[in-house]
Amino acid sequence: MDRMSGRLDKHAERLDNVEHRVSETEAEQAAVSTAHEKMDNLLLTLQAKIEDLEACSWRNNLRIVGTVETTNNDNAEFYIERLLINLLRHDSFLEIFVGEGAHHSLAPRLVPGTSHHPVMAKLLNYRDPNAALRKACDLKILQHEGSEIFL
């Protein structure tokens, strides 16, 4: 009977130990689950901010189609600045018009002298693309060096 009682005490002690470990594991799992939920919410918030920042950075871009493809693309920003000022007249821009960057789209290069190659221009002032689009709508047809330009 003493031997059985001793074994029963050992089993009870082991069972208490197991119950303690299980309760600790459940508490840790609940903490991890809460942290995971917070991380999911933070991830959604950061994704929304990234989308907003990306949209804000795109509003300075202007896509120009129909420029004549030339082999001299040393200073595309200067070319696009002069092109827009000549096409739209300087009064359509709110301040001094400045192009921050310009490059051809990733479409394959066309033969020099052909048109309809898209060019992306990033303008410094965020109001300039809207002013350029409004002026282009007012003018209806934009012509430069014999080709029609679309914004």
C-alpha positions in Angstrom: 0.0 0.0 0.0 2.9 2.4 0.8 4.5 1.6 -2.5 1.2 2.3 -4.3 0.8 5.5 -2.4 4.3 6.6 -3.3 3.7 5.9 -6.9 0.4 7.7 -6.8 2.2 10.7 -5.2 4.8 10.7 -8.0 2.1 10.5 -10.7 0.2 13.4 -9.0 3.4 15.4 -8.9 4.1 14.7 -12.6 0.6 15.6 -13.5 0.8 18.9 -11.7 4.1 19.6 -13.5 2.4 18.8 -16.9 -0.6 21.0 -16.1 1.8 23.8 -15.1 3.7 23.5 -18.4 0.5 23.4 -20.5 -0.9 26.5 -18.8 2.4 28.4 -19.4 2.3 27.3 -23.0 -1.3 28.4 -23.4 -0.4 31.8 -21.9 2.6 32.2 -24.2 0.5 31.2 -27.2 -2.1 33.8 -26.3 0.6 36.5 -26.1 2.0 35.4 -29.5 -1.5 35.5 -31.0 -2.0 39.0 -29.7 1.4 40.1 -31.0 0.5 38.5 -34.4 -2.7 40.4 -34.6 -0.9 43.7 -33.8 1.6 42.9 -36.5 -1.1 42.2 -39.0 -2.8 45.5 -38.3 0.5 47.3 -38.5 1.2 45.6 -41.9 -2.1 46.7 -43.3 -1.5 50.3 -42.1 2.0 50.3 -43.6 0.7 48.9 -46.9 -2.0 51.7 -47.1 0.7 54.3 -46.4 3.0 52.8 -49.1 0.1 52.9 -51.6 -0.7 56.5 -50.7 3.0 57.6 -51.0 3.2 55.8 -54.4 0.1 57.5 -55.6 1.4 60.9 -54.4 4.7 60.4 -56.2 2.9 59.5 -59.4 0.9 62.6 -59.5 4.0 64.5 -60.7 4.4 62.2 -63.7 3.3 63.1 -67.2 3.2 60.6 -70.0 4.0 62.1 -73.4 3.3 60.1 -76.6 4.2 61.1 -80.1 7.6 62.7 -79.6 10.0 62.0 -82.5 12.5 59.4 -81.6 16.0 60.8 -81.9 19.4 59.3 -81.4 20.5 62.3 -79.3 19.0 61.7 -75.8 21.8 63.3 -73.8 19.5 65.6 -71.9 16.0 64.3 -72.0 14.8 66.6 -69.2 15.8 69.7 -71.0 14.2 68.4 -74.2 10.9 67.7 -72.5 11.0 71.1 -70.7 11.5 72.9 -74.0 8.9 70.7 -75.7 6.2 71.3 -73.1 6.9 75.1 -73.0 6.8 75.3 -76.8 3.6 73.2 -77.1 1.6 74.7 -74.2 3.0 78.2 -73.9 4.8 79.2 -70.7 1.7 80.9 -69.2 0.0 77.5 -68.5 2.5 76.7 -65.8 2.0 78.2 -62.3 5.7 78.9 -61.6 9.0 78.4 -63.4 8.5 75.1 -65.1 11.1 72.5 -64.1 11.4 68.9 -65.2 12.9 66.7 -62.5 13.5 63.7 -64.8 12.5 62.2 -68.1 13.0 58.8 -69.7 11.6 56.6 -72.4 9.2 54.0 -71.3 10.3 50.4 -71.3 8.9 49.8 -74.7 11.4 48.7 -77.4 13.2 51.6 -79.1 11.8 52.6 -82.5 13.7 53.5 -85.6 15.1 57.1 -85.3 12.7 59.6 -86.9 9.5 57.6 -86.0 7.0 58.8 -83.5 4.6 57.5 -80.8 7.3 56.4 -78.4 6.0 57.1 -74.9 8.2 59.3 -72.6 7.7 59.6 -68.9 8.4 63.1 -67.5 8.5 63.8 -63.7 7.8 67.4 -63.1 9.1 69.2 -60.0 5.9 71.1 -59.2 3.0 68.8 -58.6 0.6 71.4 -60.1 2.4 71.4 -63.5 1.0 68.1 -64.8 -2.5 69.2 -64.1 -1.9 72.6 -65.7 -0.3 70.9 -68.7 -3.3 68.5 -69.2 -5.8 71.4 -68.9 -3.9 73.5 -71.4 -3.6 70.4 -73.8 -7.4 69.9 -73.5 -8.0 73.6 -74.4 -5.6 73.5 -77.4 -7.2 70.2 -78.6 -4.3 69.3 -81.0 -0.7 69.5 -80.1 1.8 69.5 -83.0 5.6 69.4 -82.8 8.0 68.9 -85.7 5.2 67.4 -87.9 3.9 64.9 -85.4 0.9 65.0 -83.1 1.7 64.9 -79.4 -0.6 63.4 -76.8 -0.4 64.0 -73.0 
